[in-house]
Amino acid sequence: MNKVILMGRLTKDPEVRYSQGNEPLAVARYSLAVNRRFKRQGEPDADFINCVSFGKAGEFAEKYFKKGQMVSVIGRLQVRSWDDNEGKKRWSTDVVVEEQYFAESKASFEGHKADAPAAPKQAAQDDGFYPIDESIEDDDLPF
């Protein structure tokens, strides 16, 4: 099974190109900064994961996704290889997006974009998400 589920912030606006042919197909590429749950000293706080969406999903990303916005994606991992101009083998790993969603409200995004500090509880209630207690470990759950 090849299934990837991610939630992170867009590192820049999606870049969209259209395929050649009778019916051009939108191809949107973007990168998500996905926070790591646990951080060891000297390691980065986030992973930067390349995503690509095709067709209507690509057009949607172009129209509605903006840098800094929190989004979630469901897709599959795809590894490609090619030889560059110097004959060196190059590799790329992307998430091919099958589903993509907003992971915060527009008001929350606008507040984040403006760097306006908001109380965490208030922001959680306003954007429709229930706050998660990160201090609970999975082993502590009764099921």
Number of C-alpha atoms within 10 A of each C-alpha: 4 7 11 14 13 16 18 21 19 22 19 16 19 24 14 19 16 15 13 9 7 6 8 11 16 21 21 24 23 24 22 25 20 19 16 12 8 9 11 8 7 6 9 10 14 15 13 14 17 16 21 22 26 21 14 13 18 24 20 15 24 21 12 11 19 18 15 18 25 24 18 20 22 17 20 16 14 13 9 9 10 11 10 9 7 6 8 9 10 10 10 10 13 18 24 20 22 15 12 19 13 15 19 18 17 13 12 19 18 13 14 15 12 9 9 10 9 12 8 10 10 10 19 17 11 14 15 11 12 11 12 8 7 8 6 9 8 9 7 7 7 5 5
